[in-house]
Amino acid sequence: MEKTCELCKKETKEKVSYLELETWEFDFLKKEKKDFYSICFECFDKHTNSFIDKEMDLELRKKRALLVNREIQEEIEAILEIES
Protein backbone atom coordinates (compact mmCIF):
# COMPACT_ATOMS: atom_id res chain seq x y z
CA MET A 1 0.00 0.00 0.00
CA GLU A 2 1.71 3.16 -1.24
CA LYS A 3 1.09 6.53 0.38
CA THR A 4 2.76 9.88 0.00
CA CYS A 5 5.46 11.10 2.34
CA GLU A 6 4.12 13.76 4.70
CA LEU A 7 7.25 15.84 4.09
CA CYS A 8 8.32 15.55 0.45
CA LYS A 9 5.08 14.14 -1.02
CA LYS A 10 6.87 11.27 -2.81
CA GLU A 11 5.27 7.84 -2.93
CA THR A 12 6.47 5.64 -0.07
CA LYS A 13 5.69 2.42 1.77
CA GLU A 14 7.58 3.59 4.86
CA LYS A 15 5.70 4.40 8.06
CA VAL A 16 6.83 6.06 11.26
CA SER A 17 5.02 5.64 14.56
CA TYR A 18 3.93 8.58 16.66
CA LEU A 19 6.42 7.41 19.33
CA GLU A 20 9.28 7.82 16.88
CA LEU A 21 7.97 11.28 16.04
CA GLU A 22 8.07 12.15 19.73
CA THR A 23 11.58 10.77 20.13
CA TRP A 24 13.01 12.63 17.15
CA GLU A 25 10.97 15.82 17.73
CA PHE A 26 8.96 15.91 14.53
CA ASP A 27 6.81 18.58 16.22
CA PHE A 28 5.68 20.08 12.92
CA LEU A 29 3.75 16.88 12.07
CA LYS A 30 1.62 16.68 15.18
CA LYS A 31 -1.36 18.47 13.64
CA GLU A 32 -3.25 15.21 13.31
CA LYS A 33 -3.34 12.41 15.83
CA LYS A 34 -2.36 9.22 13.99
CA ASP A 35 -0.73 5.99 15.07
CA PHE A 36 1.54 6.01 12.01
CA TYR A 37 2.74 8.71 9.64
CA SER A 38 3.93 8.13 6.08
CA ILE A 39 7.49 9.42 5.94
CA CYS A 40 10.03 8.18 3.43
CA PHE A 41 13.40 6.99 4.66
CA GLU A 42 15.27 9.91 3.07
CA CYS A 43 13.19 12.52 4.89
CA PHE A 44 13.32 10.59 8.16
CA ASP A 45 17.10 10.16 7.85
CA LYS A 46 17.66 13.83 7.00
CA HIS A 47 15.60 15.02 9.97
CA THR A 48 17.14 12.61 12.49
CA ASN A 49 20.68 13.45 11.34
CA SER A 50 20.09 17.18 11.74
CA PHE A 51 18.50 16.50 15.16
CA ILE A 52 21.58 14.52 16.22
CA ASP A 53 23.88 17.25 14.88
CA LYS A 54 21.99 19.86 16.90
CA GLU A 55 22.26 17.76 20.05
CA MET A 56 25.99 17.21 19.50
CA ASP A 57 26.50 20.93 18.92
CA LEU A 58 24.67 21.63 22.16
CA GLU A 59 26.82 19.12 24.06
CA LEU A 60 30.01 20.56 22.58
CA ARG A 61 28.96 24.08 23.55
CA LYS A 62 28.24 22.93 27.10
CA LYS A 63 31.67 21.27 27.33
CA ARG A 64 33.41 24.37 25.94
CA ALA A 65 31.53 26.60 28.37
CA LEU A 66 32.63 24.42 31.28
CA LEU A 67 36.25 24.51 30.09
CA VAL A 68 36.17 28.28 29.65
CA ASN A 69 34.55 28.76 33.05
CA ARG A 70 37.21 26.53 34.64
CA GLU A 71 40.01 28.50 32.93
CA ILE A 72 38.53 31.80 34.05
CA GLN A 73 38.15 30.48 37.60
CA GLU A 74 41.81 29.39 37.62
CA GLU A 75 42.90 32.83 36.38
CA ILE A 76 40.84 34.57 39.07
CA GLU A 77 42.35 32.33 41.74
CA ALA A 78 45.88 33.03 40.43
CA ILE A 79 45.22 36.79 40.50
CA LEU A 80 43.84 36.58 44.03
CA GLU A 81 46.90 34.62 45.17
CA ILE A 82 49.22 37.26 43.70
CA GLU A 83 47.28 40.07 45.37
CA SER A 84 47.29 38.31 48.79
C-alpha positions as a LaTeX table, in Angstrom:
\begin{tabular}{lrrr}
\hline
Residue & $x$ (\AA) & $y$ (\AA) & $z$ (\AA) \\
\hline
Met1 & 0.00 & 0.00 & 0.00 \\
Glu2 & 1.71 & 3.16 & $-1.24$ \\
Lys3 & 1.09 & 6.53 & 0.38 \\
Thr4 & 2.76 & 9.88 & 0.00 \\
Cys5 & 5.46 & 11.10 & 2.34 \\
Glu6 & 4.12 & 13.76 & 4.70 \\
Leu7 & 7.25 & 15.84 & 4.09 \\
Cys8 & 8.32 & 15.55 & 0.45 \\
Lys9 & 5.08 & 14.14 & $-1.02$ \\
Lys10 & 6.87 & 11.27 & $-2.81$ \\
Glu11 & 5.27 & 7.84 & $-2.93$ \\
Thr12 & 6.47 & 5.64 & $-0.07$ \\
Lys13 & 5.69 & 2.42 & 1.77 \\
Glu14 & 7.58 & 3.59 & 4.86 \\
Lys15 & 5.70 & 4.40 & 8.06 \\
Val16 & 6.83 & 6.06 & 11.26 \\
Ser17 & 5.02 & 5.64 & 14.56 \\
Tyr18 & 3.93 & 8.58 & 16.66 \\
Leu19 & 6.42 & 7.41 & 19.33 \\
Glu20 & 9.28 & 7.82 & 16.88 \\
Leu21 & 7.97 & 11.28 & 16.04 \\
Glu22 & 8.07 & 12.15 & 19.73 \\
Thr23 & 11.58 & 10.77 & 20.13 \\
Trp24 & 13.01 & 12.63 & 17.15 \\
Glu25 & 10.97 & 15.82 & 17.73 \\
Phe26 & 8.96 & 15.91 & 14.53 \\
Asp27 & 6.81 & 18.58 & 16.22 \\
Phe28 & 5.68 & 20.08 & 12.92 \\
Leu29 & 3.75 & 16.88 & 12.07 \\
Lys30 & 1.62 & 16.68 & 15.18 \\
Lys31 & $-1.36$ & 18.47 & 13.64 \\
Glu32 & $-3.25$ & 15.21 & 13.31 \\
Lys33 & $-3.34$ & 12.41 & 15.83 \\
Lys34 & $-2.36$ & 9.22 & 13.99 \\
Asp35 & $-0.73$ & 5.99 & 15.07 \\
Phe36 & 1.54 & 6.01 & 12.01 \\
Tyr37 & 2.74 & 8.71 & 9.64 \\
Ser38 & 3.93 & 8.13 & 6.08 \\
Ile39 & 7.49 & 9.42 & 5.94 \\
Cys40 & 10.03 & 8.18 & 3.43 \\
Phe41 & 13.40 & 6.99 & 4.66 \\
Glu42 & 15.27 & 9.91 & 3.07 \\
Cys43 & 13.19 & 12.52 & 4.89 \\
Phe44 & 13.32 & 10.59 & 8.16 \\
Asp45 & 17.10 & 10.16 & 7.85 \\
Lys46 & 17.66 & 13.83 & 7.00 \\
His47 & 15.60 & 15.02 & 9.97 \\
Thr48 & 17.14 & 12.61 & 12.49 \\
Asn49 & 20.68 & 13.45 & 11.34 \\
Ser50 & 20.09 & 17.18 & 11.74 \\
Phe51 & 18.50 & 16.50 & 15.16 \\
Ile52 & 21.58 & 14.52 & 16.22 \\
Asp53 & 23.88 & 17.25 & 14.88 \\
Lys54 & 21.99 & 19.86 & 16.90 \\
Glu55 & 22.26 & 17.76 & 20.05 \\
Met56 & 25.99 & 17.21 & 19.50 \\
Asp57 & 26.50 & 20.93 & 18.92 \\
Leu58 & 24.67 & 21.63 & 22.16 \\
Glu59 & 26.82 & 19.12 & 24.06 \\
Leu60 & 30.01 & 20.56 & 22.58 \\
Arg61 & 28.96 & 24.08 & 23.55 \\
Lys62 & 28.24 & 22.93 & 27.10 \\
Lys63 & 31.67 & 21.27 & 27.33 \\
Arg64 & 33.41 & 24.37 & 25.94 \\
Ala65 & 31.53 & 26.60 & 28.37 \\
Leu66 & 32.63 & 24.42 & 31.28 \\
Leu67 & 36.25 & 24.51 & 30.09 \\
Val68 & 36.17 & 28.28 & 29.65 \\
Asn69 & 34.55 & 28.76 & 33.05 \\
Arg70 & 37.21 & 26.53 & 34.64 \\
Glu71 & 40.01 & 28.50 & 32.93 \\
Ile72 & 38.53 & 31.80 & 34.05 \\
Gln73 & 38.15 & 30.48 & 37.60 \\
Glu74 & 41.81 & 29.39 & 37.62 \\
Glu75 & 42.90 & 32.83 & 36.38 \\
Ile76 & 40.84 & 34.57 & 39.07 \\
Glu77 & 42.35 & 32.33 & 41.74 \\
Ala78 & 45.88 & 33.03 & 40.43 \\
Ile79 & 45.22 & 36.79 & 40.50 \\
Leu80 & 43.84 & 36.58 & 44.03 \\
Glu81 & 46.90 & 34.62 & 45.17 \\
Ile82 & 49.22 & 37.26 & 43.70 \\
Glu83 & 47.28 & 40.07 & 45.37 \\
Ser84 & 47.29 & 38.31 & 48.79 \\
\hline
\end{tabular}
